[in-house]
Amino acid sequence: MLELHSVHLDDMHPNWRIEEAATPFHILILQLKGEALYFIDGETIELSKGDLLYIPAGTVRSGKNSLAGPHKKYSAHFLINEPAKLPFYQNKKPFKIKLNLFNYMQQRFSFLVHQWLTKLPEYPVICEGIVIEMLGHVARDSQMKQFSPTKVRLVKEMQSYLLHHFKEKVSISALASELNRTPNYLTNTYKEITGFTPISYVHHLRIQTAIQLLQTSPITIREVSDLLGYSDQSHFNKMFKKLMGYPPSVVNHN
């Protein structure tokens, strides 16, 4: 279905630039920090945190940092060998969207980069599976018009609540009371639109935050576990490995 060519993390390079050329690959880009400018088929596209850009193969593009300075982003470069199995992307023009599931996609890209760089057994299968999953979420996010505005608005309210409370003990009952809905209705609506349960989303937020803390501060794994609301470190370790495929000690040691 898909053949992954390369995965990149552009991490605040002061002289980042791409000269104008036609790309031989489809490109999926997730902007993490700062701003980047792309010039695609004569159009200027500015990326800021939370933006996702899809560039189809054959597109003439160039890019550079914005005047604000360097930026940070993930990108995956790939070929689609069986277009019929990814119909949303057939004859698709470049597009930019603001993702509803930014934190989750950031976690998936982080996992993708780790798998790509470590090259453990069967890494191509795992990496290509991750990219296919992300393409599915992008297609779903782009087609949110099919859901009622009321449900979409409710999901955004839930995400806002979870983003502010994910370090605490999250209760669906408390969330339901806050939004004046039943717990079952909230859970079913959230899963219908995002593909996740609210609690699953909370764990993804926690693990993505854990990665950032372990990479950028001298904090210990136990301290991270406590900070993110896990009852004990073993539960945190288990959830981290379940979502990332490796234990938090790998990040801590690096």
FINU-442789 format. One line per field, with one value per atom (N, C-alpha, C): residue number from 1; x, y, z; atom name. Coordinates in steps of 0.1 Angstrom, whole numbers. Each point is the difference from the previous one (the first is absolute). Layout:
% residues N
pos: c(NUM_...)
x: c(X_...)
y: c(Y_...)
z: c(Z_...)
site: c(CA_...)
//
This chain:
% residues 254
pos: c(1_1_1_2_2_2_3_3_3_4_4_4_5_5_5_6_6_6_7_7_7_8_8_8_9_9_9_10_10_10_11_11_11_12_12_12_13_13_13_14_14_14_15_15_15_16_16_16_17_17_17_18_18_18_19_19_19_20_20_20_21_21_21_22_22_22_23_23_23_24_24_24_25_25_25_26_26_26_27_27_27_28_28_28_29_29_29_30_30_30_31_31_31_32_32_32_33_33_33_34_34_34_35_35_35_36_36_36_37_37_37_38_38_38_39_39_39_40_40_40_41_41_41_42_42_42_43_43_43_44_44_44_45_45_45_46_46_46_47_47_47_48_48_48_49_49_49_50_50_50_51_51_51_52_52_52_53_53_53_54_54_54_55_55_55_56_56_56_57_57_57_58_58_58_59_59_59_60_60_60_61_61_61_62_62_62_63_63_63_64_64_64_65_65_65_66_66_66_67_67_67_68_68_68_69_69_69_70_70_70_71_71_71_72_72_72_73_73_73_74_74_74_75_75_75_76_76_76_77_77_77_78_78_78_79_79_79_80_80_80_81_81_81_82_82_82_83_83_83_84_84_84_85_85_85_86_86_86_87_87_87_88_88_88_89_89_89_90_90_90_91_91_91_92_92_92_93_93_93_94_94_94_95_95_95_96_96_96_97_97_97_98_98_98_99_99_99_100_100_100_101_101_101_102_102_102_103_103_103_104_104_104_105_105_105_106_106_106_107_107_107_108_108_108_109_109_109_110_110_110_111_111_111_112_112_112_113_113_113_114_114_114_115_115_115_116_116_116_117_117_117_118_118_118_119_119_119_120_120_120_121_121_121_122_122_122_123_123_123_124_124_124_125_125_125_126_126_126_127_127_127_128_128_128_129_129_129_130_130_130_131_131_131_132_132_132_133_133_133_134_134_134_135_135_135_136_136_136_137_137_137_138_138_138_139_139_139_140_140_140_141_141_141_142_142_142_143_143_143_144_144_144_145_145_145_146_146_146_147_147_147_148_148_148_149_149_149_150_150_150_151_151_151_152_152_152_153_153_153_154_154_154_155_155_155_156_156_156_157_157_157_158_158_158_159_159_159_160_160_160_161_161_161_162_162_162_163_163_163_164_164_164_165_165_165_166_166_166_167_167_167_168_168_168_169_169_169_170_170_170_171_171_171_172_172_172_173_173_173_174_174_174_175_175_175_176_176_176_177_177_177_178_178_178_179_179_179_180_180_180_181_181_181_182_182_182_183_183_183_184_184_184_185_185_185_186_186_186_187_187_187_188_188_188_189_189_189_190_190_190_191_191_191_192_192_192_193_193_193_194_194_194_195_195_195_196_196_196_197_197_197_198_198_198_199_199_199_200_200_200_201_201_201_202_202_202_203_203_203_204_204_204_205_205_205_206_206_206_207_207_207_208_208_208_209_209_209_210_210_210_211_211_211_212_212_212_213_213_213_214_214_214_215_215_215_216_216_216_217_217_217_218_218_218_219_219_219_220_220_220_221_221_221_222_222_222_223_223_223_224_224_224_225_225_225_226_226_226_227_227_227_228_228_228_229_229_229_230_230_230_231_231_231_232_232_232_233_233_233_234_234_234_235_235_235_236_236_236_237_237_237_238_238_238_239_239_239_240_240_240_241_241_241_242_242_242_243_243_243_244_244_244_245_245_245_246_246_246_247_247_247_248_248_248_249_249_249_250_250_250_251_251_251_252_252_252_253_253_253_254_254_254)
x: c(8_-8_9_10_9_14_9_15_6_5_6_14_4_13_9_-5_8_-9_6_-7_10_-5_9_-6_9_-3_9_-6_7_-1_11_0_7_-7_5_13_1_12_-1_10_-1_1_6_2_-9_-11_-8_-6_2_-5_-2_-10_-2_0_9_0_-12_-5_-11_2_-9_1_-13_-2_-12_4_-9_3_-4_8_-4_-8_-2_-8_-11_-10_-11_7_-4_6_-11_2_-9_8_-4_8_-9_6_-7_9_-5_7_-1_12_0_3_8_4_5_-2_4_-8_5_-7_9_-6_8_-9_7_-6_2_-11_2_-6_6_-5_-3_-13_-5_-8_5_-7_-4_9_-3_-7_-4_-8_9_-1_7_-8_5_-7_9_-6_7_-4_9_-3_4_-9_2_-4_3_-2_-14_-1_-13_-4_7_-4_6_-8_5_-2_11_1_2_-9_2_4_11_5_1_-8_0_13_3_12_-2_11_-1_-1_-3_-2_13_0_12_-1_10_0_13_1_12_-4_9_-3_11_-3_10_-6_9_-5_-7_-9_-7_10_-4_8_1_-10_0_12_6_11_-2_8_-1_-12_-3_-12_3_-10_2_-12_3_-11_4_-10_2_-4_6_-5_3_-9_1_-1_9_0_-3_-10_-4_-6_-2_-7_-13_-10_-13_-1_2_1_-14_-10_-13_-10_-1_-8_-15_-5_-14_-3_10_-2_2_4_0_-7_-13_-8_0_1_0_11_11_13_1_-9_1_-3_10_-1_-2_5_-1_10_-4_9_5_11_6_-11_0_-9_6_-5_4_-12_1_-11_6_-9_4_-6_8_-4_-8_-10_-7_8_7_8_15_4_14_9_-4_8_2_-10_0_10_-2_8_15_2_14_6_-8_5_3_-9_2_12_2_12_13_-1_12_3_-10_2_5_-5_5_15_4_14_9_-5_8_2_-11_1_8_0_7_15_4_14_6_-7_6_1_-9_0_1_-9_-2_-6_0_-7_-14_-3_-14_-3_10_-4_-7_3_-7_-15_-4_-14_-7_7_-6_-1_11_0_-11_-1_-10_-14_-2_-13_-3_10_-3_-4_7_-3_-14_-4_-13_-11_3_-9_-2_12_-1_-7_2_-8_-15_-3_-14_-6_7_-5_0_9_0_-13_-2_-12_-13_0_-12_-2_11_0_-5_4_-3_-15_-6_-14_-9_3_-8_-14_-1_-13_-11_3_-10_-7_7_-6_-7_-10_-8_8_-2_8_-1_-12_-2_10_2_9_14_4_14_3_-9_2_1_-8_1_14_4_14_11_-1_10_-1_-12_-1_6_-2_6_15_5_15_6_-7_5_0_-10_-1_12_1_11_14_2_13_3_-10_2_1_-5_-1_7_8_5_10_6_10_-7_-13_-8_-7_-7_-8_-13_0_-11_-12_-12_-12_-10_-5_-9_-13_-3_-12_1_12_2_-1_6_-1_-14_-8_-14_-8_3_-7_4_12_5_-7_-2_-6_-15_-5_-15_-4_8_-3_1_-4_2_14_6_13_0_-10_0_-1_-8_-1_13_7_13_10_1_10_-3_-13_-4_2_-3_2_14_8_15_6_-3_5_-5_-12_-6_8_4_6_16_6_14_6_-8_5_6_0_6_-11_2_-8_7_-7_6_12_-1_10_13_-2_11_7_-7_6_8_-5_7_14_0_13_10_-5_8_6_-8_4_11_-2_9_14_-1_13_8_-7_6_7_-7_6_12_-1_11_13_-2_11_7_-8_5_8_-6_7_13_0_12_11_-4_10_6_-8_5_2_-1_2_7_6_7_-9_-13_-10_1_-3_1_-13_1_-12_-11_4_-10_-7_8_-5_-10_3_-9_-13_2_-12_-9_5_-8_-6_8_-5_-12_0_-11_-11_-1_-12_-1_11_0_1_-7_-1_14_7_13_9_13_9_-2_-3_-2_-12_-10_-12_5_7_6_9_9_9_-8_-10_-8_-7_-6_-7_9_12_10_4_3_5_-11_-13_-11_-2_1_-2_12_12_12_8_-2_8_13_4_12_-2_8_-2_5_-4_4_15_6_15_8_-6_7_1_-11_0_9_-1_7_15_5_14_5_-8_4_0)
y: c(-12_12_13_-1_12_-4_8_-3_13_-1_11_2_12_3_6_10_6_7_2_7_11_12_10_8_5_9_13_11_12_8_1_5_13_11_14_3_-5_3_15_8_14_3_-9_2_-9_-5_-10_6_-7_4_-12_0_-10_8_-4_7_-5_8_-3_-13_-9_-13_-7_-9_-9_-12_-2_-11_-14_-10_-13_-8_5_-7_8_-7_7_4_11_5_3_-4_3_8_12_9_4_-1_4_11_12_11_0_0_-1_13_8_13_10_13_10_0_7_1_-3_-6_-4_5_4_5_-10_-5_-8_7_-1_6_-12_-2_-12_4_-3_3_14_9_15_5_-8_4_0_10_0_-6_-10_-6_1_7_2_-11_-7_-10_5_-2_3_-12_0_-11_-6_-13_-7_-2_6_-1_-13_-6_-12_4_-3_3_-13_-2_-12_5_-5_4_-13_-1_-12_0_-12_-3_8_6_7_15_4_14_8_12_8_9_-2_8_4_11_4_4_3_3_7_8_6_4_4_5_13_4_13_10_13_10_-1_-7_-2_-9_-7_-8_-15_-9_-14_-7_-12_-7_-15_-7_-14_-8_-10_-8_-14_-9_-13_-1_-9_-3_-15_-5_-14_1_-7_0_-14_-1_-14_-1_-12_-3_-7_2_-7_-10_-13_-10_-5_1_-4_11_10_12_-4_-10_-4_-3_-4_-2_12_11_13_10_-2_8_15_4_14_8_-7_6_-1_-6_-1_13_4_13_12_-2_11_11_12_12_2_8_3_7_-4_7_1_10_2_0_-7_0_2_5_1_-12_-9_-13_1_-8_-1_-9_-10_-9_3_12_4_-8_-1_-7_-14_-7_-14_-1_8_-1_3_9_3_-13_-7_-12_-11_-1_-10_3_13_4_-3_2_-2_-15_-8_-15_-4_6_-3_3_12_4_-10_-4_-9_-14_-5_-13_1_12_1_1_7_2_-12_-8_-11_-12_-1_-11_-14_-2_-13_-9_-14_-9_4_-1_3_15_8_15_5_-4_5_-2_-12_-3_9_1_8_15_5_14_3_-9_2_-1_-8_-1_13_6_12_11_1_10_-2_-12_-3_4_-3_5_15_7_15_5_-6_4_-1_-11_-3_11_4_10_14_3_12_1_-11_-1_2_-7_2_14_6_14_9_-2_8_-1_-11_-3_2_8_1_7_5_6_-10_-13_-10_-2_5_-1_13_-1_11_11_13_10_-1_-5_-1_-10_-12_-10_4_7_5_10_9_10_-7_-10_-7_-7_-6_-7_11_11_11_4_1_4_-11_-12_-11_0_3_0_12_11_11_-3_-7_-4_-10_-10_-10_6_10_6_8_5_7_-8_-13_-9_-13_-2_-14_-4_9_-3_-5_2_-3_-14_-5_-12_4_-4_4_-9_6_-7_4_-10_2_5_-4_5_15_4_15_8_-6_6_1_-10_-1_11_1_10_14_2_13_4_-9_3_-4_-4_-2_-11_-11_-12_-12_-12_-12_-5_-8_-6_-8_-9_-8_8_11_8_7_5_6_-10_-12_-10_-4_-3_-5_11_12_11_3_0_2_-10_-13_-11_0_4_1_10_11_10_-1_-4_-1_-13_-11_-13_-5_9_-3_2_-7_4_12_7_12_-5_-11_-4_-4_-6_-4_13_10_13_6_-1_5_-7_-13_-7_4_3_5_14_8_13_-1_-9_-2_-5_-10_-6_10_8_10_10_4_10_-7_-12_-8_1_-3_0_14_11_13_3_-4_2_-7_-13_-8_4_6_5_14_8_14_4_-9_3_-11_3_-11_-8_1_-6_-16_-7_-15_-6_-12_-7_-1_-2_-1_14_10_14_3_-4_2_-8_-12_-9_7_5_7_13_7_13_-2_-11_-3_-8_-2_-5_-15_-8_-14_-5_-10_-5_-5_-6_-6_0_-1_1_-12_-12_-12_2_6_3_10_10_9_-7_-8_-7_-9_-7_-9_8_11_8_6_5_6_-10_-12_-11_-4_0_-4_9_13_11_2_-1_4_-12_-12_-11_-2_9_-1_7_-4_6_14_8_13_2_-11_1_3_-4_2_15_7_15_6_-4_5_-1_-11_-2_8_3_8_15)
z: c(0_0_0_8_2_2_-6_2_6_12_7_-5_-4_-4_11_7_11_10_12_11_5_3_4_12_8_11_-3_-4_-2_13_7_14_1_-3_2_-7_-13_-8_-5_4_-4_-15_-7_-15_-8_6_-8_-12_-11_-13_-10_-8_-10_-14_-8_-14_-8_-9_-8_-9_1_-8_2_-10_1_10_9_10_-7_1_-5_9_12_11_5_5_8_13_6_13_9_13_11_10_3_9_12_12_12_7_1_5_16_7_14_7_-6_7_-11_3_-9_-13_-10_-13_-12_-10_-12_-12_-11_-12_-11_-7_-11_-12_-12_-12_-9_-3_-7_-12_-12_-12_0_4_-1_12_10_11_13_9_12_11_7_11_13_10_13_10_6_10_14_9_14_8_13_9_-2_-2_-1_-14_-10_-14_-5_-9_-8_-14_-8_-14_-8_-10_-9_-13_-6_-13_-8_-11_-9_-8_-4_-9_-13_-5_-13_2_13_3_0_-7_1_12_9_13_4_8_7_14_8_14_7_11_8_13_10_12_-2_9_0_6_-1_5_16_6_14_5_-9_4_-3_5_-3_6_-4_3_3_4_3_-6_-7_-7_-3_-1_-5_-15_-7_-14_-4_-7_-6_-15_-7_-15_-4_-9_-4_-13_-6_-12_4_-8_2_-12_3_-11_-4_9_-2_3_-9_2_3_-5_2_15_8_14_9_-7_7_-9_-2_-9_3_12_4_-7_-2_-5_-16_-6_-15_-6_-9_-7_9_12_10_-2_2_-1_14_1_13_9_13_9_14_8_13_9_12_9_14_9_14_7_5_5_13_2_12_10_-6_8_0_1_-1_9_13_10_-4_-4_-4_-12_-10_-12_3_9_4_7_8_6_-10_-10_-11_-8_-3_-8_8_13_9_0_1_-1_-13_-11_-13_-2_5_-1_8_12_8_-7_-6_-7_-12_-7_-13_3_11_3_7_8_7_-9_-11_-10_7_9_6_-10_3_-9_-4_-13_-5_1_1_1_-12_-12_-12_1_4_2_10_12_10_-4_-6_-4_-11_-10_-10_6_10_6_8_6_7_-10_-11_-10_-6_-2_-5_10_13_10_1_-1_0_-12_-12_-12_2_7_3_9_10_10_-8_-8_-8_-9_-7_-8_8_11_9_5_4_5_-11_-12_-12_-4_4_-4_12_10_12_-4_-12_-3_0_-1_0_13_11_13_3_9_3_8_-3_7_15_5_14_6_-7_5_-1_-11_-1_11_2_11_13_3_13_1_-10_0_3_-6_2_15_5_14_9_-3_7_0_-12_-2_8_0_8_15_5_14_3_-9_2_0_-9_-1_13_7_12_13_-1_11_-1_-11_-2_10_8_10_13_0_12_-2_10_-1_-8_-13_-8_2_2_2_-11_-7_-11_6_12_7_3_4_3_-13_-11_-13_-5_2_-4_7_13_8_-5_-3_-5_-13_-9_-13_-1_12_0_-10_0_-9_9_-5_7_-3_9_-3_-13_-2_-12_-12_0_-12_-4_10_-2_-6_7_-5_-14_-3_-14_-10_3_-10_-2_10_-1_-9_3_-8_-14_-3_-13_-9_6_-8_0_11_0_-1_2_0_13_10_14_10_12_11_7_8_7_9_7_8_-8_-11_-9_-4_-3_-4_11_13_11_2_-2_0_-10_-12_-11_4_5_5_11_9_11_-5_-9_-5_-9_-8_-8_9_11_9_7_4_6_-9_-13_-9_0_0_-1_13_12_13_1_-4_1_-10_-11_-10_4_7_2_14_10_14_7_12_8_8_-2_8_-1_11_-1_-5_-3_-5_11_12_11_2_-1_1_-11_-12_-12_2_5_3_10_11_10_-6_-7_-6_-9_-7_-10_5_13_6_0_-2_1_14_4_14_4_-9_3_-13_1_-11_-9_5_-8_-10_4_-9_-11_4_-10_-10_5_-9_-9_5_-9_-11_4_-10_-10_5_-9_-11_5_-10_-9_5_-8_-12_3_-11_-8_5_-7_-5_6_-5_7_9_7_14_10_14_1_10_2_2_5_3_-13_-12_-12_-3_3_-2_11_12_11_-1_-6_-2_-11_-10_-12_3)
site: c(N_CA_C_N_CA_C_N_CA_C_N_CA_C_N_CA_C_N_CA_C_N_CA_C_N_CA_C_N_CA_C_N_CA_C_N_CA_C_N_CA_C_N_CA_C_N_CA_C_N_CA_C_N_CA_C_N_CA_C_N_CA_C_N_CA_C_N_CA_C_N_CA_C_N_CA_C_N_CA_C_N_CA_C_N_CA_C_N_CA_C_N_CA_C_N_CA_C_N_CA_C_N_CA_C_N_CA_C_N_CA_C_N_CA_C_N_CA_C_N_CA_C_N_CA_C_N_CA_C_N_CA_C_N_CA_C_N_CA_C_N_CA_C_N_CA_C_N_CA_C_N_CA_C_N_CA_C_N_CA_C_N_CA_C_N_CA_C_N_CA_C_N_CA_C_N_CA_C_N_CA_C_N_CA_C_N_CA_C_N_CA_C_N_CA_C_N_CA_C_N_CA_C_N_CA_C_N_CA_C_N_CA_C_N_CA_C_N_CA_C_N_CA_C_N_CA_C_N_CA_C_N_CA_C_N_CA_C_N_CA_C_N_CA_C_N_CA_C_N_CA_C_N_CA_C_N_CA_C_N_CA_C_N_CA_C_N_CA_C_N_CA_C_N_CA_C_N_CA_C_N_CA_C_N_CA_C_N_CA_C_N_CA_C_N_CA_C_N_CA_C_N_CA_C_N_CA_C_N_CA_C_N_CA_C_N_CA_C_N_CA_C_N_CA_C_N_CA_C_N_CA_C_N_CA_C_N_CA_C_N_CA_C_N_CA_C_N_CA_C_N_CA_C_N_CA_C_N_CA_C_N_CA_C_N_CA_C_N_CA_C_N_CA_C_N_CA_C_N_CA_C_N_CA_C_N_CA_C_N_CA_C_N_CA_C_N_CA_C_N_CA_C_N_CA_C_N_CA_C_N_CA_C_N_CA_C_N_CA_C_N_CA_C_N_CA_C_N_CA_C_N_CA_C_N_CA_C_N_CA_C_N_CA_C_N_CA_C_N_CA_C_N_CA_C_N_CA_C_N_CA_C_N_CA_C_N_CA_C_N_CA_C_N_CA_C_N_CA_C_N_CA_C_N_CA_C_N_CA_C_N_CA_C_N_CA_C_N_CA_C_N_CA_C_N_CA_C_N_CA_C_N_CA_C_N_CA_C_N_CA_C_N_CA_C_N_CA_C_N_CA_C_N_CA_C_N_CA_C_N_CA_C_N_CA_C_N_CA_C_N_CA_C_N_CA_C_N_CA_C_N_CA_C_N_CA_C_N_CA_C_N_CA_C_N_CA_C_N_CA_C_N_CA_C_N_CA_C_N_CA_C_N_CA_C_N_CA_C_N_CA_C_N_CA_C_N_CA_C_N_CA_C_N_CA_C_N_CA_C_N_CA_C_N_CA_C_N_CA_C_N_CA_C_N_CA_C_N_CA_C_N_CA_C_N_CA_C_N_CA_C_N_CA_C_N_CA_C_N_CA_C_N_CA_C_N_CA_C_N_CA_C_N_CA_C_N_CA_C_N_CA_C_N_CA_C_N_CA_C_N_CA_C_N_CA_C_N_CA_C_N_CA_C_N_CA_C_N_CA_C_N_CA_C_N_CA_C_N_CA_C_N_CA_C_N_CA_C_N_CA_C_N_CA_C_N_CA_C_N_CA_C_N_CA_C_N_CA_C_N_CA_C_N_CA_C_N_CA_C_N_CA_C_N_CA_C_N_CA_C_N_CA_C_N_CA_C_N_CA_C_N_CA_C_N_CA_C_N_CA_C_N_CA_C_N_CA_C_N_CA_C_N_CA_C_N_CA_C_N_CA_C_N_CA_C_N_CA_C_N_CA_C_N_CA_C_N_CA_C_N_CA_C_N_CA_C_N_CA_C_N_CA_C_N_CA_C_N_CA_C_N_CA_C_N_CA_C_N_CA_C_N_CA_C_N_CA_C_N_CA_C_N_CA_C_N_CA_C_N_CA_C_N_CA_C_N_CA_C)
//
